């Protein structure tokens, strides 16, 4: 079974940048969609961004559009979430996940079957 491992979280100041990584032991980031979700204390897990290279779509939550970008390495074993102009409201645990949803279901938690353990991002004001 494919396993995912996030890394790159930390404590930063508002306006700073951070790059999260999501690594897998198998090159699954070709056929599968990869999504990032986040969960702040006391809140439900929410969609951040997703991309599926095999079908050519990418989608971002309105709250991060223009600031966050998903990319991957050439080996297709690591996906990155570049986060720029961070805000205190971006503070959360960030999770990566994989699945095979169509674009219409890209924002849905249930579309993704494999999840990482999460990495904490804290943005101070």
C-alpha positions in Angstrom: 0.0 0.0 0.0 1.3 3.4 -0.9 2.3 5.6 2.0 2.6 9.3 2.1 4.8 11.4 4.4 4.6 15.2 4.7 7.4 17.4 5.8 8.4 21.1 5.7 6.1 22.6 8.3 7.2 25.0 10.9 6.7 28.4 12.5 7.0 31.5 10.3 5.9 35.1 10.3 3.1 36.6 8.3 4.3 37.3 4.8 6.9 34.6 4.8 7.0 31.6 2.5 7.2 27.8 3.2 7.4 24.8 1.0 5.7 21.6 2.1 6.7 18.2 0.7 4.7 15.0 0.3 6.8 12.0 -0.4 5.9 8.5 -1.5 8.0 5.4 -2.0 6.3 4.7 -5.4 6.0 6.9 -8.4 2.3 7.4 -8.0 2.1 11.0 -8.7 1.8 10.4 -12.4 -1.6 8.8 -12.6 -3.1 9.8 -9.2 -4.3 13.2 -8.2 -2.6 14.8 -5.3 -4.4 17.1 -2.9 -3.6 19.2 0.1 -6.1 19.7 2.9 -5.6 21.5 6.2 -7.3 21.4 9.6 -7.1 24.2 12.1 -7.8 23.7 15.8 -11.6 23.3 16.4 -12.4 23.4 12.7 -13.2 20.8 10.1 -10.6 19.6 7.6 -10.8 21.8 4.5 -9.6 21.6 0.9 -6.6 23.6 -0.1 -5.4 22.5 -3.5 -5.3 19.5 -5.9 -3.7 18.6 -9.1 -3.9 15.7 -11.5 -1.1 15.8 -14.1 -2.5 12.9 -16.1 -5.7 14.7 -17.0 -4.2 18.2 -16.8 -6.3 19.9 -14.1 -5.5 21.8 -11.0 -7.7 23.5 -8.6 -7.2 25.8 -5.6 -9.3 27.1 -2.8 -10.2 30.7 -3.1 -8.4 31.5 0.1 -5.1 30.4 -1.3 -5.4 31.1 -5.0 -2.5 33.1 -6.3 -0.4 32.3 -3.1 -0.1 28.5 -3.1 1.2 26.3 -5.9 1.4 22.5 -6.3 4.3 21.0 -8.2 6.2 17.7 -8.3 9.7 16.4 -8.9 10.8 14.7 -12.1 10.8 11.3 -10.4 7.1 11.7 -9.5 7.7 10.6 -6.0 7.5 14.0 -4.3 4.9 16.7 -4.5 5.4 20.2 -3.2 3.0 22.8 -1.9 4.7 26.2 -2.2 3.1 28.7 0.1 3.8 32.4 -0.3 2.5 35.4 1.5 1.4 33.3 4.4 -1.2 34.7 6.8 -2.1 33.8 10.4 -5.3 32.2 9.1 -3.2 29.7 7.2 -2.2 28.1 10.5 -3.2 24.5 10.5 -2.0 20.9 10.1 -1.5 20.2 6.5 -2.2 16.8 5.0 -1.5 15.4 1.5 -3.7 12.8 0.0 -4.0 10.8 -3.2 -6.9 9.5 -5.2 -8.4 9.4 -8.7 -11.2 11.9 -8.6 -12.6 13.8 -11.6 -12.2 17.6 -11.5 -15.8 17.8 -10.2 -14.9 15.9 -7.1 -11.4 17.3 -6.5 -12.4 19.3 -3.4 -14.1 16.4 -1.7 -12.4 14.6 1.2 -14.0 11.3 0.3 -12.3 11.4 -3.1 -9.0 10.6 -1.6 -8.1 7.2 -0.1 -4.5 7.5 1.0 -3.4 10.2 3.5 -0.3 11.3 5.2 0.2 12.0 8.9 0.2 15.8 8.5 2.7 18.6 9.2 2.1 21.6 11.4 2.2 25.1 9.9 2.0 28.0 12.3 2.0 31.6 11.0 2.5 34.4 13.6 1.2 37.9 13.1 
